Amino acid sequence: MNKLLKIALSTVAVSALLASPAVAKKIKWKLAMTWPSTLTPLASPPIKLAELIKKMSDGEFIIKVEGKEKHKAALGILDMVKGGQYQMGHSGSYYWKGKDINTVWFTTVPFGMTPSEQYAWFYYGNGKKYMKEVYDKFGVYNYPGGNTGNQMGGWFKKEIKSVEDLKGLKMRIPGLAGEVMAKVGVNVTNIPAGELYTALDRGTIDALEWVGPGMDIKMGFNKVAKYYYTGWHEPASEMQFMINKKAFDKLPPKYQTMLETAMKAVSMDMYIENFAASADAWAKMKKDYPGIQVKTFPKPVMEALKKASDEVYEGYAAKNPKFKEILADYKAYMKKGRDWSMMSQYYYLQTSKELESK
Ligand code: CA
């Protein structure tokens, strides 16, 4: 028998031995998500993942998905996956900015990349490498978990005509964008999701941002605010899957591959699902509430927001060498990606719109 064949046969024998009793046993995992089970499309990726894995494994690998209504710890997901109470989690990486500011890179950042640019960075640039570096210390693997697409800048009760109009304005806007808004004089507040509609309706706040038409319509903001501003602050919000490292490393390789493939598929599906939901919702809003005005902030306001964003980035980069490193890589990749986005998508959209309006 030649040497290669011998090696091949012994490898088969060893993997057969390894595979026999362990794989025959059912694997049962639990996944906790930040969202209530009904909050689609955010809740869609984990629910669809569990269905796919069950089918692909002939019912041998089961993932039980638990929403916020069950575990009551929307912002405890990372700790619960790290601690092993759950093998998996589904959340948003930027919720952990208090633990490590570098988690923000894997959701979205103000004036950052579009979804296609960011996916290219995640999968074909250094995005995944940085995810591993940042999440290693938490004992979890991090994966992209579905994108909302470019988010809207939010609902405003009054028109914003100048930077002055932002001063003292009470607005719900979380994350880095909140830090940016605070720099230009906005009074940034944090209000639980369930109270947002009433707060905007009663004037407790003057403005808020949520996601985009598909998700905003369910909150009813279009009924109580007239100005719908285009986005700048969350151009590609990516959710995240987290997996406890020990649990993942113990999985048979075929299930590891199955999981990684299915996570990518359901993440892409959320992006598509939310695009469709937003197109439908906007068509309905436009018809039912013709008074809604879609606005873009005037140029001086956008310039002030860009300047404040750069200052926020520089502030973190000065304190945190890893932030500085990722910022440089992210910016370089965005520049390269943006050139192509402009040549391919922007000019196409612009010219076809001009033709339509003739
Ligand atoms: Ca948002």
Residues whose N, C-alpha, C, O or C-beta is under 5 A from the ligand:
A	BS01	CA	Q151 E209 W210 V211 E234
